[in-house]
Amino acid sequence: MIKEQIESLRRELEQHNYNYYVLSAPTITDFEFDARLRQLQELEAAHPEFFDPNSPTQRVGSDSVSGFKQVSHVYPMLSLGNTYSEGEVQDFYERVRKGLNEDFELVCELKYDGTSISLTYEDGVLVRAVTRGDGDKGDDVTTNVKTIRSIPLRLHGDYPASFEIRGEILMPWSVFDELNREREEQEEPLFVNPRNAASGTLKLQNSKVVASRKLDAYLYYVLGENLPSDLHSGNLAAAHSWGFKISEAIKICKSLSEVTEFINYWDIERKNLPVATDGIVLKVNSIPQQRALGYTAKSPRWAIAYKFQAEKALTRLNSVSYQVGRTGAVTPVANLDPVQLSGTTVKRASLHNADIIEGLDLHIGDMVFVEKGGEIIPKITAVDKDARFMIGDKVKFIKNCPECGTALVRFEGEAAHYCPNENACPPQIKGKMEHFVSRKAMNIDGLGSETINLLYQNSLLHNIADIYALKIPDLSRLERLGTKSAYNIQAGCEKSKEVPFERVVFALGIRFVGETIAKKLAYAFKTIEALEQATFDELVAVAEIGERIAQSVVLYFNDPLNIETVNRLKSVGLQMSLSEEKLQAHGTALSGLSIVISGTFSHHSRDEYKAMIERNGGKNVGSVSSKTSFILAGENMGPEKLKKAESLGVKLVDEDTFLEMVKAEPLSDEDGE
Ligand code: IVH
């Protein structure tokens, strides 16, 4: 049904494109065309399985078309058969022995738990990086992959003229932990494990953000016509000499007992590695022998993966509690009988959201399996239903805030429940104040969460602006505070008046406005007044500001209480506009110009162009009007914009001309991530 609908829309739109572009005789209005196109985009987004690189949605420069180019793999990217026990490894060994009927070596490697990538080099230069996709074709993510420092862009030594090399892109634990810490601070959904974080990062549109995520890569498989060695291990050694990062955890084994030794050693030792691994890969070393063994439909007969057991434990679910965060997000937490799991005692596990609870069919008193897989926070993976002799109450997600009693809400498309009582729910008020004084925000010394709690209990603080109204005598009267701390707090408040505007925007604690977004907003709007008045359309026109953020900013400034808070902060002397130097530091090549971006580009992404416009003093606008200075026009510009531009006499500027205009280091960015 859906498939037919998508296909019929595609045919219809193609016909209209033809009528418009070839025949110059459109039969529908641009408005109708755009409406149908949007309908198709929505259907395609909801049904990625019907993706077609030739769909009309793929040619227009619409903002919602993300999309990487799809590329066919020269050699399909197969997966490996999985084994979970020594017995199965032995079976594999026997199969290979029988299949070859001669001596053979197995190369043991670690199975890195990231996202696989295929790199093509021609004349020693990286020309293409493609994800696995469905195994036959994947996404061309070359621009993003080029940001990964351990992947050489140019090789040295004696490399073949043309070859492919495959490996795994990984997010190191340390980067993963830091990223999740930041996301937690912003109350953004956490990445479940480094694998998801790595593949999510690789699919980002902005390669600068990718660069900031510090991905790493190990390569483990060389393919091509003229490889230097007949041995897999020989090719890896050669690849190492050309400049690739090849794992040192490799062993050539001549017997099953050597394989077992490798497995047992790394099952323990892998916990000390900087990246996640989930098993061992065994490969027949000789390439002629690999060829002799061949492939099944899905995987090679000459290789297999052995997966490490996820560590799990069985324990009792005693209760579920609910935590309310700074933005009102409610997180369910399972309270468990303490149990030992990979060296630590586990008492609590996150249940994430209502859907997870429902999916597990949890009842109080259930015996549950807790696992620490590639995740940091233990999770409940299953209920041992056989152990249910007396069934307890079914766990039902709460309907009201556990802190203030307000009915919870759930936004469309989001898994989390929120308490909407932003300005009167205690943990939200306190959370907002803690955020406001935190190091990356106003950095007010002397005001930790305990002090905030104390001041809140004593009715001295209700709102972030109250912080500046605190009086020394009131403070020093409090039992646990004293005069010295009171003076400290006051000095901290005074100092915070120098904190730059972009951090003040961050400190306000607008939902979804993290450090980076706050900076973007500050640079785009320059003063708090301009930000207060910004419309949804003006906000989404800014590079990297999506609809979710724009809506949240509009909502924030629509609330008179927030406006009052901001006014109070303004009156005590906080920085409410971008400093002169920062205004100056920005380029001026496009100063005062309103620019519309349309079409697709070959040198940079749309978001990079949007950022360039802002960095050079220009303003991004969404639709063409008589006030538009020019259109930065790529390939396949939308027909409506083109027509409007012509009728209003708005100039089109192509990509190369534009780059000339902003010649002074278009991508240098002092506020990079
Ligand atoms: S070799 C034809 N070696 O595990 C053999 N794969 O299901 C190609 N992986 O898709 C794979 N570490 O993403 C190989 N040392 C390693 C690996 C490895 C991780 C991943 C890879 C592959 C999956 C197997």
Boltz pocket constraint, residues with backbone or C-beta under 6 A from the ligand:
constraints:
  - pocket:
      binder: B
      contacts: [[A, 78], [A, 79], [A, 80], [A, 81], [A, 109], [A, 110], [A, 111], [A, 112], [A, 113], [A, 114], [A, 115], [A, 116], [A, 167], [A, 168], [A, 220], [A, 221], [A, 281], [A, 300], [A, 303], [A, 305]]
      max_distance: 6.0
